Amino acid sequence: MHKAVLALFFPVLAFGQINVGGTWRFIASSSIYGVVSTGNGTLTQNGSSVSAQFIFSGSPCATSGSGTGTLSGTSLTMNINEGGQIVVFTGTVTSDGNSASGNYQAPQGGCTQGDFGTFTGTRLPAIGTGGVVNGASFGTQSPAAGSIGSLFGTALASATTAASAVPLPTSLGGVTVRINNIAVPLFFVSAGQINFQFPWELTGLTTATATVTARGSTSSSQTVRLAAAGPGIFSINSQGSGQGAIQIANTVIFAAPEGSIAGAQARPAKRSEFLTIYCTGLGDVDPRPANGAGAPSNPVANTKTKPTVTLGGVDAPVSFSGLTPGYVALYQVNVQVPANAPSGAVVQLVVTIGSVASNTVTIAVE
């Protein structure tokens, strides 16, 4: 299999201004009174402007507070109203936007009595609403046990890290994902996205709960809808659309217009040639490999249900459906291009299994 297919699992991320938006826990230590207070709440960022809403524990002045501030580079300033007293926090944030530290100063008089001290802050990992999805299509196809999934959110990891070997680890870059309290195998972690394998133990379930643990804190749980099969075809743009990750069988050549894929060989498929469709979410297999393990080669792991494939609306005969030997959760479907398949640079291809249709991708046929 061409290395470009593996690269589909690991998107290239771009970083700009530091983002501190999300759920935070701040701990303030008084230099005068020797007490420690905690603030749990949210920071909302709009450019360099930051607004805050917090619930306090241990504060002598208030049980809640709000305020505004600014973020310039890594320098953070916040003016928090605690019971009518404006407490000024000045400090720095780390380049990933996940940690902060500095000093605070309260005004003379009132309940604060000129208190001052130090603070630390940690941004908590958070899974976005509906943020656990099919790792190939990112669409309406529900994930299935054993398949590749993607999780989107904020403050998920402090660094971008990819697994370097099989079997896949269940902790990567200090990050752990649990689904129904099972630590899942991880392909890739970053601040905004995690790619992982849904564990086989979810077979037969229709819902599950997911959490992320990073920097010693665990996110709130998110409910994930599951299906027996949720076919998703990988695409060259890593978005589940356009040119599919589909090769001429037993070659590294993509069935695409010549020169259309940077760094890869491509040409249109010919009628009666065989194709290999790389996908995920085709359901249970036999034999079933362990979570995070590469698929076996002898015997190969066949899907328990055989899919159908249409190419330009024409049925394409399926010769194999199962896991790609040596790879984790990567399925392949081998089909023959029908003699009456339409030709063109963007011929639509769909995989259907158990009445569930995949995302639509395209290939070139001559």
URGI-V173415 format. One record per helix or strand of 3 or more residues. SS is the DSSP state (alpha for helix, beta for strand). FROM is the first residue (numbers start at 1). TO is the last residue. Records with the same first field share a line. If there is no record, write none. Layout:
SS: FROM-TO ; FROM-TO
This chain:
alpha: 3-7 ; 200-202
beta: 22-30 ; 36-46 ; 49-57 ; 64-72 ; 75-82 ; 85-93 ; 99-105 ; 116-123 ; 126-134 ; 148-154 ; 175-179 ; 186-189 ; 193-197 ; 207-214 ; 222-226 ; 246-248 ; 274-280 ; 308-311 ; 314-316 ; 318-323 ; 331-336 ; 344-353 ; 361-365
